[in-house]
Amino acid sequence: MTNNALHGKRIGFIGAGNMAEAIIRGLLESRTVPAEHITASDVIPERLAFMQTTYGIETTDDNVALVSAADVLVLAVKPQVVNQALAPIHPHTDGAKLVISIVAGLTVAAMANALGSGTRIIRTVPNTPVFVGEGMVALASDGPATGEDYAIAEAIFDPVARIVSIEEKFMDAAIGVAGSGPAYGFLIIEALADGGVKMGLPRPVALEMAAQTLLGAAKMCLESGRHTGQLKDMVTSPGGTTIAALHKMEAAGVRSALMDAVEAATRRSEELGRKN
């Protein structure tokens, strides 16, 4: 079913990498947007051929042509080439175009400086679980973007992610928690599986147990309405196995290490943002 916010809209993806592909696949599989309303550009001809063959979308190596034909632009290039991508399209991004950026560290102010102060821009931070339809995306704007623009951005990400809107000043923290967060989760899953192997479990069984356990815990957190402390206490019997394990984790500083990890990622995002 076509989402009303995207009805009749033509979407242009500047950059056709993995993140753009995941979003495009979500839009098509959910039938939110028809393939003929999606165009993607890239500098690698083989990538464009793959996208056209696999998804039936339009492709081009001409960003100016893509921008001219699109109602909504999704900027999905690497941070180090973003200025090269923005310069040629500047004259073609008027007030009628909505620009949605998934470029790490690229602020709304920096984009407005490159495209014009009247450009409607929404900055986003998606994470890699969008590849499996379980992403987390933060949206923010510090410019003339409207409520309708936010609805369009939400409709684009809805098939592949949970969405929150925040102030742009918190986007670096969103990167620290959600953008980098999957890596923390993978490390924890790997460590749990290693512990299972140490105790004699076959590696595939230990890995499946660890991954599914964290998936289930996350779902309980999101759907139960209970505080994480309450959920933890539900597993923690007096004098039992879980409290013994939690004591070891607290002694090892696991909680503090994760908080430090979020802070380090946030600070690094701030540093990268200052370079744009």
C-alpha positions, 0 to 999 in steps of 0.5 A: 500500500502506498504511504500517503506522505509519499504518494506520487513522490519521486525519490532520488538517492545520491549514492547507491551503497549498502544503506541506500540499498536497504532503504530502497529494498524496504520501500519496494517490499512494503510497496510504499513507493513503486520502482519507477518512482525511485532513481539512484546515482553512483560513480560505480557503473557496476553498482548501478547495473546491480541496482537496476537489475535487482530492484528495477529502479531507474539509475543514472550517473548524472546527479543534476538530472537526478535532482531535477526529476526528484521531489525528495533527495536522499543524500547517501554518499560517504562523508569524504566526498559529500562536498563534491556531490553537493557542489554541482546540484546546488543550483537545482535544489530549490525550495520545492526539494526536500533533502534527507541526509544519512551522511555521518557528521554532516550538519544541517547548517553545513548542508544549508551552506552548500545548498542554500539557506532556504533548502528544506533539510532533514538530517538522519542517523540510521544504523546498520540493522536497517538491512534486516528491517530492524533499524533505529533512525533519529531525525532532526532539522535546524532549518525550514523543514516542515511537519509534512517533510518529517512525515515524508522522512518517516515514511521513507524509513518506516519499512526498515526502522523505528524512528525518533525525532530529536533536536539536532544538538543531540545527533552526535549522542544518537550516533554514540548510542544507535549509530555505533550501538550495533557494534556494541551489541555484536561484541556482547553477543560474541562475548556471550557465545565465547563464554558458552563455548568455554563452558562446553557448548558448540560454537553455533549453538552458543552463538544462536543462544546469545543472539536470540537472547539479546533479541528477546531482551530487546523486544521485551524492553520495547514492548513490555512498558516495564523499566529495564531494572524491573525486567532485570529483576524478573530474571534475578532470583535471590541467591541464584545464578543471575545475581552471581553473574551480574555481580561479576559484570558490575565488578568488571565495570561493564556498565561503566565501559558501555557508558564510556563507549557511548561518550567516546563515540559521541565525542568522535562524531563531534570532531568529525562534524567540525571538519565538514 
